[in-house]
Amino acid sequence: MLNSIQISEWLPNPAGPDAEGEWIELWNSGPESVPLQGWRLTDAAGRSFRLGGTLAPGERLVLRRGETRLVLRNQDEKLSLYDGTGALRDQVFFPGSVPEGLSLSRSGTEIIATEPSPGSEGLLALVGESGPGPGILRTGGPAGAEILLLSLLTGVLLALAVYLVVKRNHELSELFFGGNG
């Protein structure tokens, strides 16, 4: 069975009290009904909620905080979905802070801040071949590697610049390297 159940949208920072407004939406994007007995949804703090029932093709299941008891962080939250065998079926991570009143929807490897649409097609139906519009927050994957590479490159260039400045200045050269520069 393909991974047809996914975490499609979630609202971690609602306008108003979090306890009354937070929710997570699951979506069956596949052609067959999927029984959810034994499935569980977990947050970054390790709290989990056991699912049940069946999700029909194209159906969306909105899980409210009052039901799940999952408390979504307004920044740096990770949600994981495990099937009845304990296998990880889906996972989303959203870095940074979430704007108040906007939900987060996924589109491939991107997380997009948008107007909440619990239980409806929302953003997933709007993202076409050209990709999503404004409000994109990139998730994990290459972005982390890109940041690491950029940080390393910046450090090397900065060290080289300092070395060259010190070597060109006679007094600094003697101070740091001893002898004549």
Buried (B, 14 or more C-beta within 10 A) or exposed (E): EEBBBBBBBBBBBBEEEBEEBBBBBBBBEBEEEBEBEEBBBBBEEEEBBEBEEEBEEEEBBBBBBEEBEBBBBBEEBBBBBBBBEEEEBBBBBBBEEBEEBBBBBBBEEBBBBBEBBBEEEBBBEBBEEEEBEEBEBBBBEEBEEEEEEEEEEEEEEEEEEEEEEBEEEEEBBEEEEEEEB
